């Protein structure tokens, strides 16, 4: 696991080591063990390494036999042993035992298709000095990050935005379109970032650049296959195949030369991952608020599976953590669960260097309540309009949210809120927090004039890409390509890397993903029940009461803390006079949101929190000279 950075100069003076070192130094948390830098033919390539495989000879950059091809890479290639054997049979000579070296020889052997031969999580830069070609590649699912900025004379890239900023070559101006998307969804989707000049390389994409005539246009090398769902197999047959595939993918990702464990929440996904491990070491945390504490379930699963389990009950200094974590969110997300993810990573890092996670199960097998809500909405629409609009909805809208994490009242309020958005957004109606209409009251007239795309554009585009799949698998595809890639995987990568812990996500093995999208949606969500097939598999391995319990989610009581320990931070970041001076937001609207939340009339925690995150991000990254 590493952090990578680099500069390719097309016209002008070559980059220097001081410039490259400054970029790499921003990534020390991703790779505390060693650095590696090389500048050749106007292309500077650097990295910071967290040693996981081949501790002695795996230093980067990695070269081919005659040193005409060089590579810096972040991630792990899980099929490197099989691939190495194949490449050696074709005459390729290896000088390390690392998984990374197979990439350069795969490029030599397979040409443009070489990323398709890799099974793993990765983001890398490869420079062919003979062909004067530069390739930037990101893994199939977007597990590992890669950002870039292209100008007339140069291309700059890095594992995190802060590395690109450290190059001194970047214009730091705000992308208002991306800000609108961030406040709508709690993440910036697709290739966008909050900087006009910086882009994400999207999952399954590659930049293939001829340095003689540089054109920085990403191409897709992989997408979820559009094969029709197999309707002839029985549920029992699907259970057997998925159960077998989970074991295969987990065991493939156990390769490591350093201590390895797993996160265990006691939920379906993490429990399945741990059940497929041998002699697992597992780690959990809980909070003193009982509605946000799942330790009893984690302990129950750990005891049943016989794992070496260590957990901790934490009452964090949340305001103190806030500024610290903002350093790792230079591409910000508004997801509350950055805090527990950081804290459980910090807990696990005391004992291991690698931790397996259950991320991805919800997006592959229908685990989110939004999918059930969409099905419920179709039934709700059959009620007479008078009942819905004159009786039910006004009654629910008059209710005050409860302080507990979920509960019937909170679910009912959120269900009615989602109905206010367009039906053709399907399940995503319950993901949006600041739709097109609300923008008019949230942003100033000058800010609104800069918007060129509606808030829901990326969701509509993804649904169009998913045409031909059944309705649920369409929704899963949309979440896989947006919420998972641009929120969940950002969260687990940044928060684990903040403590130099490598996180692996075996349920997002590309073989697992391709299998999951062949399964009919009716076996995943049915009659208001989520993750039907996966729960039946989980019940084979862990107690049924751990499987068939309400989904909790890995979160913290931000909505309550905004009224108490986080209130000073909120008041400071969302100060009315400062907001007016900045000129982006209508300060009166934000003041109303604050007062309604503080009085308990409404739960505006998601939007208020995203505004706080943006204000802190702006201070640290947009307006700072550092």
C-alpha positions as CSV (number, residue, x, y, z in Angstrom):
1,X,0.0,0.0,0.0
2,X,1.4,3.3,-1.0
3,X,0.8,6.9,-2.0
4,X,2.0,7.9,-5.5
5,X,2.6,11.3,-7.1
6,X,4.2,12.6,-10.3
7,X,4.6,15.2,-13.0
8,X,5.0,14.9,-16.7
9,X,6.3,18.0,-18.5
10,X,5.3,18.3,-22.2
11,X,7.1,21.5,-22.9
12,X,9.4,23.4,-20.6
13,X,11.9,22.7,-17.8
14,X,11.9,19.2,-16.3
15,X,10.5,18.8,-12.8
16,X,13.0,18.7,-10.0
17,X,13.5,16.4,-7.0
18,X,12.6,19.1,-4.5
19,X,9.2,19.6,-6.2
20,X,8.6,15.8,-6.4
21,X,9.7,15.4,-2.7
22,X,7.3,18.1,-1.6
23,X,4.5,16.1,-3.3
24,X,5.5,12.8,-1.8
25,X,5.9,14.3,1.7
26,X,2.2,15.1,1.8
27,X,1.5,11.3,1.5
28,X,3.7,10.1,4.4
29,X,0.7,8.7,6.2
30,X,0.0,6.5,3.2
31,X,3.5,5.1,3.2
32,X,5.6,5.7,6.3
33,X,8.2,2.9,5.6
34,X,10.2,4.4,2.7
35,X,10.1,6.7,-0.3
36,X,11.1,6.3,-3.9
37,X,11.7,8.9,-6.6
38,X,12.9,8.9,-10.2
39,X,13.0,11.5,-12.9
40,X,13.6,10.6,-16.5
41,X,12.7,12.2,-19.9
42,X,10.7,15.0,-18.3
43,X,8.6,12.6,-16.2
44,X,9.0,12.6,-12.4
45,X,7.6,9.6,-10.5
46,X,7.5,9.3,-6.7
47,X,5.9,7.3,-4.0
48,X,5.6,6.6,-0.3
49,X,5.5,2.9,0.7
50,X,3.7,1.0,3.4
51,X,5.4,-2.4,3.1
52,X,2.9,-5.3,2.9
53,X,4.4,-7.8,0.4
54,X,8.1,-8.4,-0.3
55,X,9.4,-6.3,2.5
56,X,13.0,-6.5,1.4
57,X,13.0,-6.0,-2.4
58,X,9.6,-4.4,-3.2
59,X,10.9,-0.8,-3.3
60,X,9.5,1.4,-6.1
61,X,9.7,2.6,-8.8
62,X,9.6,-0.9,-10.2
63,X,11.4,-1.5,-13.6
64,X,11.3,-4.1,-16.4
65,X,14.4,-6.1,-17.3
66,X,16.2,-3.3,-19.3
67,X,14.7,-0.4,-17.2
68,X,12.9,1.1,-20.2
69,X,9.5,0.8,-18.3
70,X,9.0,2.1,-14.8
71,X,6.1,2.1,-12.5
72,X,4.8,3.5,-9.2
73,X,1.8,1.9,-7.8
74,X,-0.7,2.0,-4.8
75,X,-2.5,-1.1,-3.9
76,X,-2.3,-4.9,-4.1
77,X,-2.5,-7.3,-7.0
78,X,-4.1,-10.4,-5.5
79,X,-3.6,-12.8,-8.5
80,X,0.1,-11.8,-8.8
81,X,1.4,-15.3,-8.2
82,X,-0.7,-16.9,-11.0
83,X,0.1,-14.0,-13.3
84,X,3.8,-14.1,-12.6
85,X,3.9,-17.8,-13.4
86,X,2.2,-17.1,-16.7
87,X,4.5,-14.2,-17.6
88,X,7.7,-16.2,-16.6
89,X,6.6,-19.0,-18.9
90,X,6.6,-16.4,-21.7
91,X,10.2,-15.4,-20.9
92,X,9.8,-12.4,-18.6
93,X,12.4,-12.1,-15.9
94,X,11.5,-10.9,-12.4
95,X,14.0,-9.3,-9.9
96,X,11.6,-8.9,-6.9
97,X,9.0,-11.0,-5.1
98,X,6.5,-8.2,-5.0
99,X,3.0,-8.2,-6.5
100,X,3.7,-4.8,-8.2
101,X,6.3,-6.2,-10.6
102,X,3.7,-8.2,-12.5
103,X,2.2,-4.9,-13.8
104,X,5.2,-3.9,-15.9
105,X,5.5,-7.3,-17.5
106,X,1.8,-7.5,-18.1
107,X,2.0,-4.2,-19.9
108,X,4.9,-5.6,-22.0
109,X,3.0,-8.8,-22.8
110,X,-0.6,-7.7,-23.2
111,X,-0.4,-4.2,-24.5
112,X,-3.4,-1.9,-24.0
113,X,-5.5,-4.7,-22.4
114,X,-3.0,-5.2,-19.6
115,X,-5.3,-3.8,-16.7
116,X,-7.9,-6.5,-17.5
117,X,-5.4,-9.2,-16.4
118,X,-5.1,-7.7,-12.9
119,X,-7.2,-8.7,-10.0
120,X,-6.8,-6.3,-7.1
121,X,-7.1,-2.8,-5.9
122,X,-4.7,-0.4,-7.5
123,X,-3.9,3.0,-8.9
124,X,-0.6,3.4,-10.8
125,X,1.4,5.4,-13.2
126,X,3.5,3.6,-15.8
127,X,6.1,5.3,-18.1
128,X,7.3,3.6,-21.3
129,X,10.5,5.5,-22.1
130,X,10.9,3.8,-25.5
131,X,7.4,4.6,-26.8
132,X,7.3,7.9,-24.8
133,X,4.0,6.8,-23.3
134,X,2.5,7.4,-19.9
135,X,-0.4,5.4,-18.5
136,X,-2.4,6.3,-15.4
137,X,-4.8,3.5,-14.4
138,X,-7.3,3.1,-11.6
139,X,-8.8,-0.3,-10.5
140,X,-12.1,-1.7,-11.7
141,X,-14.2,-0.6,-8.8
142,X,-12.3,2.6,-7.7
143,X,-11.0,1.1,-4.4
144,X,-7.8,3.1,-4.6
145,X,-7.8,6.8,-5.5
146,X,-6.1,8.7,-8.2
147,X,-6.4,12.4,-9.1
148,X,-4.8,14.4,-11.9
149,X,-4.6,17.9,-13.3
150,X,-3.7,18.6,-16.9
151,X,-2.4,21.9,-18.4
152,X,-1.0,22.9,-21.8
153,X,2.5,22.0,-20.7
154,X,2.2,19.4,-18.0
155,X,0.2,16.7,-16.3
156,X,0.3,16.3,-12.5
157,X,-1.1,13.3,-10.6
158,X,-1.3,12.0,-7.0
159,X,-3.1,9.6,-4.7
160,X,-4.6,12.6,-2.9
161,X,-5.3,16.1,-4.0
162,X,-2.9,17.6,-1.4
163,X,0.0,16.0,-3.4
164,X,-1.1,17.7,-6.6
165,X,-1.5,21.1,-4.7
166,X,2.1,20.6,-3.4
167,X,3.4,20.7,-7.0
168,X,2.8,24.5,-7.1
169,X,1.4,24.1,-10.6
170,X,-2.3,24.2,-9.7
171,X,-4.8,27.1,-9.9
172,X,-7.0,26.8,-6.8
173,X,-10.4,28.0,-7.8
174,X,-13.7,26.5,-6.6
175,X,-15.9,24.4,-8.9
176,X,-19.4,25.7,-8.0
177,X,-21.1,22.9,-9.9
178,X,-19.2,20.3,-7.8
179,X,-20.2,22.2,-4.6
180,X,-23.8,22.0,-5.6
181,X,-23.4,18.2,-6.1
182,X,-21.5,17.8,-2.8
183,X,-24.3,19.5,-0.8
184,X,-26.9,17.4,-2.6
185,X,-25.3,14.0,-2.2
186,X,-22.6,14.4,0.5
187,X,-19.9,13.6,-2.2
188,X,-18.7,14.9,-5.5
189,X,-19.6,12.4,-8.2
190,X,-17.8,11.1,-11.2
191,X,-14.6,12.8,-12.4
192,X,-15.3,16.1,-10.6
193,X,-13.7,17.6,-7.5
194,X,-14.2,20.9,-5.7
195,X,-11.3,22.3,-7.6
196,X,-11.9,23.5,-11.2
197,X,-8.4,22.3,-12.3
198,X,-8.3,18.8,-10.6
199,X,-10.2,15.7,-11.7
200,X,-10.6,12.2,-10.4
201,X,-9.7,9.3,-12.6
202,X,-12.9,7.2,-12.4
203,X,-13.1,3.6,-11.6
204,X,-12.2,1.2,-14.5
205,X,-10.6,4.1,-16.4
206,X,-7.2,4.7,-17.9
207,X,-5.3,7.8,-19.2
208,X,-3.1,6.6,-22.0
209,X,-1.0,9.5,-23.1
210,X,1.4,9.9,-26.0
211,X,3.9,12.3,-24.6
212,X,4.9,13.5,-28.1
213,X,1.3,14.6,-28.7
214,X,-0.3,14.7,-25.2
215,X,-4.1,14.4,-25.0
216,X,-5.4,13.7,-21.5
217,X,-8.7,12.0,-22.3
218,X,-9.7,9.0,-20.0
219,X,-10.9,5.8,-21.6
220,X,-13.0,3.0,-20.0
221,X,-11.2,-0.3,-19.9
222,X,-13.8,-2.2,-17.7
223,X,-17.4,-1.9,-16.6
224,X,-19.8,-4.2,-14.9
225,X,-20.8,-6.6,-17.7
226,X,-24.3,-6.1,-19.1
227,X,-25.1,-9.8,-19.3
228,X,-28.7,-10.6,-18.6
229,X,-29.6,-11.9,-15.2
230,X,-29.8,-15.7,-15.1
231,X,-33.5,-16.4,-14.4
232,X,-33.3,-20.3,-14.6
233,X,-31.2,-21.1,-11.5
234,X,-32.8,-21.8,-8.2
235,X,-32.2,-19.6,-5.1
236,X,-30.4,-22.6,-3.6
237,X,-28.0,-22.8,-6.5
238,X,-27.3,-19.1,-6.3
239,X,-26.6,-19.5,-2.5
240,X,-24.1,-22.2,-3.2
241,X,-22.2,-20.2,-5.9
242,X,-22.1,-17.0,-3.9
243,X,-21.1,-18.7,-0.7
244,X,-18.2,-20.4,-2.6
245,X,-17.2,-17.2,-4.3
246,X,-17.1,-15.2,-1.1
247,X,-14.7,-17.8,0.4
248,X,-12.6,-17.7,-2.7
249,X,-12.3,-13.9,-2.8
250,X,-11.6,-13.6,0.9
251,X,-8.9,-16.2,0.8
252,X,-7.3,-14.6,-2.2
253,X,-6.9,-11.4,-0.2
254,X,-5.3,-13.0,2.8
255,X,-1.8,-12.7,1.2
256,X,0.4,-10.5,3.4
257,X,3.9,-10.5,4.9
258,X,2.6,-8.4,7.9
259,X,-0.1,-9.0,10.5
260,X,-3.6,-9.1,9.1
261,X,-7.1,-8.9,10.7
262,X,-10.6,-7.8,9.9
263,X,-13.2,-5.2,11.0
264,X,-16.2,-6.9,12.6
265,X,-19.4,-5.0,13.2
266,X,-21.6,-8.1,13.7
267,X,-23.5,-7.3,10.6
268,X,-24.0,-9.6,7.6
269,X,-21.2,-8.4,5.4
270,X,-18.3,-8.3,7.9
271,X,-19.5,-11.5,9.5
272,X,-19.4,-13.3,6.1
273,X,-15.9,-12.0,5.5
274,X,-14.6,-13.2,8.9
275,X,-16.4,-16.6,8.5
276,X,-14.3,-17.2,5.4
277,X,-11.0,-16.5,7.2
278,X,-8.9,-19.0,9.1
279,X,-8.0,-18.0,12.7
280,X,-9.2,-14.5,12.2
281,X,-8.2,-11.5,14.4
282,X,-11.1,-9.1,14.6
283,X,-11.6,-5.5,15.8
284,X,-14.7,-3.4,16.7
285,X,-15.5,-0.2,18.5
286,X,-18.7,1.0,20.2
287,X,-20.1,4.2,21.6
288,X,-21.7,5.0,25.0
289,X,-25.0,5.9,23.2
290,X,-26.8,2.5,23.2
291,X,-28.6,3.2,19.9
292,X,-25.2,3.6,18.2
293,X,-23.5,0.6,19.8
294,X,-23.4,-2.7,18.1
295,X,-20.7,-4.4,20.2
296,X,-23.0,-7.0,21.5
297,X,-23.5,-8.3,18.0
298,X,-19.8,-8.2,17.1
299,X,-19.0,-10.1,20.3
300,X,-21.7,-12.7,19.6
301,X,-20.3,-13.3,16.0
302,X,-16.7,-13.4,17.2
303,X,-17.5,-16.0,19.9
304,X,-19.4,-18.1,17.4
305,X,-16.6,-18.0,14.8
306,X,-13.8,-18.3,17.4
307,X,-12.0,-15.2,16.2
308,X,-9.4,-13.5,18.4
309,X,-11.5,-10.5,19.1
310,X,-10.6,-7.1,20.6
311,X,-13.0,-4.2,21.0
312,X,-13.3,-0.9,22.8
313,X,-16.0,1.5,23.9
314,X,-15.1,5.0,22.9
315,X,-16.3,8.4,23.8
316,X,-14.3,10.5,21.3
317,X,-13.3,14.1,21.5
318,X,-15.3,14.7,18.4
319,X,-14.6,18.4,18.0
320,X,-10.9,17.8,18.5
321,X,-10.9,15.1,15.8
322,X,-12.7,17.3,13.3
323,X,-9.8,19.5,12.2
324,X,-7.4,16.5,12.2
325,X,-9.6,14.5,9.9
326,X,-10.2,17.4,7.6
327,X,-6.5,17.1,6.6
328,X,-7.3,13.7,5.1
329,X,-10.4,15.0,3.3
330,X,-8.9,17.3,0.7
331,X,-11.6,15.7,-1.5
332,X,-14.3,15.9,1.1
333,X,-17.3,13.7,1.8
334,X,-20.1,14.6,4.2
335,X,-20.5,11.1,5.6
336,X,-20.8,11.1,9.4
337,X,-19.2,7.7,9.6
338,X,-15.7,9.1,8.8
339,X,-15.3,9.3,12.6
340,X,-16.1,5.7,13.6
341,X,-14.2,4.5,10.5
342,X,-11.1,6.4,11.6
343,X,-11.5,5.3,15.2
344,X,-11.9,1.6,14.4
345,X,-8.9,1.9,12.0
346,X,-6.9,3.5,14.8
347,X,-8.0,0.7,17.1
348,X,-7.1,-2.1,14.7
349,X,-3.7,-0.5,13.7
350,X,-2.4,-1.2,17.3
351,X,-2.4,-4.9,16.3
352,X,-2.3,-5.3,12.5
353,X,-1.2,-3.5,9.4
354,X,-3.9,-4.9,7.1
355,X,-7.6,-5.2,7.8
356,X,-10.4,-6.8,5.7
357,X,-13.7,-4.9,5.5
358,X,-17.2,-5.9,4.5
359,X,-17.8,-2.9,2.3
360,X,-19.6,-3.5,-1.0
361,X,-22.2,-6.1,0.2
362,X,-25.0,-3.5,0.3
363,X,-24.4,-2.4,-3.3
364,X,-24.1,-5.9,-4.7
365,X,-26.9,-7.6,-2.8
366,X,-29.5,-4.8,-2.0
367,X,-28.7,-3.9,1.6
368,X,-29.9,-0.3,1.8
369,X,-33.3,0.7,3.0
370,X,-33.6,3.0,0.0
371,X,-34.2,0.0,-2.2
372,X,-37.1,-1.2,0.0
373,X,-38.4,2.4,0.2
374,X,-38.6,2.6,-3.6
375,X,-40.6,-0.6,-3.6
376,X,-42.8,0.7,-0.8
377,X,-43.4,3.9,-2.7
378,X,-45.0,2.0,-5.6
379,X,-47.5,0.5,-3.2
380,X,-48.0,3.9,-1.5
381,X,-48.9,5.5,-4.8
382,X,-51.9,3.1,-5.1
383,X,-53.6,4.9,-2.2
384,X,-56.1,7.6,-3.1
385,X,-54.3,10.9,-3.7
386,X,-56.5,12.6,-1.0
387,X,-55.3,10.2,1.7
388,X,-51.7,10.7,0.7
389,X,-51.5,14.4,0.2
390,X,-54.2,15.7,2.6
391,X,-54.0,13.2,5.5
392,X,-50.9,11.0,5.7
393,X,-48.1,13.4,4.5
394,X,-49.2,16.4,6.6
395,X,-49.5,14.2,9.7
396,X,-46.0,12.8,9.2
397,X,-44.5,16.2,8.3
398,X,-45.9,17.6,11.6
399,X,-44.0,15.0,13.6
400,X,-40.7,15.9,15.4
401,X,-37.7,13.7,14.7
402,X,-36.6,11.4,17.6
403,X,-33.1,11.4,19.1
404,X,-32.6,7.7,18.4
405,X,-30.7,6.6,15.3
406,X,-33.7,5.3,13.5
407,X,-37.1,4.2,14.7
408,X,-40.6,4.3,13.1
409,X,-41.0,8.1,13.3
410,X,-37.6,8.9,11.8
411,X,-38.2,6.4,9.0
412,X,-41.6,7.8,8.2
413,X,-40.3,11.4,8.1
414,X,-37.4,10.4,5.8
415,X,-39.8,8.4,3.6
416,X,-42.1,11.4,3.0
417,X,-39.1,13.7,2.4
418,X,-37.9,11.3,-0.4
419,X,-41.4,11.4,-2.0
420,X,-40.8,15.1,-2.8
421,X,-38.3,14.3,-5.4
422,X,-38.9,12.9,-8.9
423,X,-40.0,9.3,-9.2
424,X,-37.5,8.6,-12.0
425,X,-34.7,9.0,-9.5
426,X,-35.9,5.7,-8.1
427,X,-34.1,4.8,-4.8
428,X,-31.8,7.8,-5.1
429,X,-34.8,10.0,-4.0
430,X,-33.8,9.0,-0.4
431,X,-30.2,9.9,-0.9
432,X,-30.5,13.5,-1.9
433,X,-30.4,16.3,0.7
434,X,-30.4,19.5,-1.4
435,X,-32.3,19.0,-4.6
436,X,-32.7,21.4,-7.5
437,X,-35.5,23.3,-5.8
438,X,-33.8,23.8,-2.5
439,X,-30.7,25.2,-4.3
440,X,-32.7,28.4,-5.0
441,X,-33.0,29.2,-1.3
442,X,-29.5,27.9,-0.3
443,X,-27.2,29.7,-2.8
444,X,-26.9,33.3,-3.5
445,X,-27.9,34.7,-6.9
446,X,-24.3,35.0,-8.0
447,X,-23.5,31.4,-7.1
448,X,-26.7,30.2,-8.9
449,X,-25.5,31.9,-12.0
450,X,-22.5,29.6,-12.1
451,X,-24.5,26.4,-12.1
452,X,-24.6,24.6,-15.4
453,X,-25.8,21.1,-14.4
454,X,-28.8,20.0,-12.3
455,X,-28.0,18.2,-9.0
456,X,-29.3,14.9,-10.2
457,X,-27.4,14.7,-13.6
458,X,-25.0,12.0,-12.6
459,X,-27.8,9.8,-11.2
460,X,-29.8,10.1,-14.4
461,X,-26.8,9.4,-16.6
462,X,-26.0,6.3,-14.6
463,X,-29.5,5.0,-14.8
464,X,-29.2,5.4,-18.6
465,X,-26.0,3.4,-18.6
466,X,-27.8,0.7,-16.6
467,X,-30.6,0.3,-19.1
468,X,-31.5,-3.3,-19.8
469,X,-31.0,-4.6,-16.3
470,X,-33.9,-5.3,-14.0
471,X,-35.0,-2.3,-11.8
472,X,-33.2,-3.3,-8.7
473,X,-29.9,-4.2,-10.5
474,X,-30.2,-0.8,-12.2
475,X,-30.3,0.8,-8.8
476,X,-27.4,-1.3,-7.6
477,X,-25.4,-0.3,-10.6
478,X,-26.1,3.4,-9.9
479,X,-24.9,3.0,-6.3
480,X,-21.9,1.0,-7.3
481,X,-20.8,3.8,-9.6
482,X,-21.6,6.7,-7.4
483,X,-22.4,6.3,-3.7
484,X,-19.9,3.3,-3.2
485,X,-17.1,4.7,-5.3
486,X,-17.3,8.4,-4.5
487,X,-18.4,8.1,-0.8
488,X,-18.0,4.7,0.9
489,X,-14.6,3.8,-0.6
490,X,-13.3,7.3,-0.2
491,X,-14.2,7.0,3.5
492,X,-12.5,3.7,4.1
493,X,-9.4,4.5,2.1
494,X,-8.8,8.0,3.7
495,X,-9.6,7.0,7.3
496,X,-7.6,3.8,7.2
497,X,-4.7,5.4,5.4
498,X,-4.7,8.2,8.0
499,X,-3.3,5.7,10.5
500,X,-1.2,3.8,7.9
501,X,-3.6,0.8,7.8
502,X,-4.3,-1.0,4.6
503,X,-7.9,-1.9,4.2
504,X,-9.1,-4.6,1.8
505,X,-12.6,-5.1,0.5
506,X,-12.9,-8.8,-0.7
507,X,-16.6,-8.5,-1.5
508,X,-15.6,-6.0,-4.3
509,X,-13.3,-8.5,-6.0
510,X,-14.2,-8.0,-9.6
511,X,-15.2,-11.7,-10.0
512,X,-17.6,-11.3,-7.1
513,X,-19.1,-8.1,-8.7
514,X,-19.6,-9.8,-12.1
515,X,-21.3,-12.7,-10.4
516,X,-23.6,-10.6,-8.3
517,X,-24.9,-8.7,-11.3
518,X,-26.0,-11.9,-12.9
519,X,-28.3,-12.6,-10.0
520,X,-32.0,-11.5,-10.5
521,X,-33.0,-8.5,-8.3
522,X,-36.0,-10.4,-6.9
523,X,-33.6,-12.6,-5.0
524,X,-32.0,-9.6,-3.3
525,X,-34.8,-7.3,-2.2
526,X,-38.3,-8.7,-1.8
527,X,-41.5,-7.7,0.0
528,X,-39.7,-4.9,1.9
529,X,-36.8,-7.2,3.0
530,X,-33.3,-6.3,2.0
531,X,-30.3,-8.5,1.2
532,X,-32.5,-11.6,1.1
533,X,-30.0,-14.0,-0.6
534,X,-26.9,-12.8,1.3
535,X,-28.7,-13.1,4.6
536,X,-29.6,-16.7,3.9
537,X,-25.9,-17.4,3.2
538,X,-24.9,-15.6,6.3
539,X,-27.3,-17.7,8.4
540,X,-25.3,-20.7,7.4
541,X,-22.2,-19.4,9.3
542,X,-23.4,-17.2,12.1
543,X,-26.4,-17.1,14.5
544,X,-29.7,-16.2,12.9
545,X,-30.4,-13.5,15.4
546,X,-27.2,-11.7,14.3
547,X,-28.4,-11.9,10.7
548,X,-32.1,-11.1,11.0
549,X,-32.0,-8.0,13.0
550,X,-32.6,-4.4,12.0
551,X,-29.8,-2.8,9.9
552,X,-28.0,-0.3,12.1
553,X,-25.3,1.3,9.9
554,X,-21.9,2.4,11.1
555,X,-22.6,5.9,12.3
556,X,-22.5,8.3,15.3
557,X,-25.1,10.6,16.8
558,X,-24.1,13.8,14.9
559,X,-27.7,15.0,14.9
560,X,-27.6,15.1,18.8
561,X,-24.0,16.3,19.1
562,X,-24.8,19.4,16.9
563,X,-27.0,20.5,19.8
564,X,-24.3,19.9,22.4
565,X,-20.6,19.3,22.0
566,X,-20.4,20.2,18.3
567,X,-22.6,23.3,18.6
568,X,-19.7,25.7,19.1
569,X,-18.0,24.3,16.0
570,X,-21.2,24.6,14.0
571,X,-21.8,28.2,15.2
572,X,-18.2,29.1,14.3
573,X,-18.1,27.5,10.8
574,X,-21.6,28.6,9.9
575,X,-21.4,32.1,11.4
576,X,-24.0,34.3,9.7
577,X,-21.8,37.3,9.1
578,X,-18.9,35.3,7.6
579,X,-21.4,33.5,5.3
580,X,-22.7,36.8,4.0
581,X,-19.2,38.0,3.4
582,X,-18.2,34.9,1.5
583,X,-21.1,35.3,-0.9
584,X,-21.9,31.7,-1.7
585,X,-24.8,30.9,0.5
586,X,-27.9,32.7,1.6
587,X,-27.0,33.1,5.3
588,X,-30.6,33.5,6.4
589,X,-31.5,30.1,5.0
590,X,-28.6,28.4,6.9
591,X,-29.5,30.3,10.1
592,X,-33.1,28.9,9.7
593,X,-31.8,25.4,9.3
594,X,-29.7,25.8,12.4
595,X,-32.5,27.0,14.5
596,X,-35.0,24.4,13.3
597,X,-32.4,21.7,14.1
598,X,-31.5,23.1,17.5
599,X,-35.2,23.4,18.5
600,X,-35.9,19.8,17.5
601,X,-38.5,20.8,14.8
602,X,-36.5,19.1,12.1
603,X,-33.4,17.0,11.6
604,X,-31.1,19.0,9.3
605,X,-28.0,17.3,10.4
606,X,-26.9,15.9,7.0
607,X,-27.1,19.3,5.3
608,X,-25.6,21.3,8.3
609,X,-22.8,18.8,8.6
610,X,-22.0,19.0,4.9
611,X,-21.9,22.8,5.1
612,X,-19.6,22.6,8.1
613,X,-17.3,20.2,6.2
614,X,-17.2,22.5,3.2
615,X,-16.5,25.5,5.3
616,X,-13.6,23.7,7.0
617,X,-12.3,22.4,3.7
618,X,-12.4,25.8,2.1
619,X,-10.4,27.3,5.0
620,X,-7.8,24.5,4.9
621,X,-7.4,23.8,1.1
622,X,-9.0,26.5,-1.0
623,X,-8.0,29.7,0.8
624,X,-4.9,28.5,2.6
625,X,-1.5,29.4,1.2
626,X,0.0,26.2,2.5
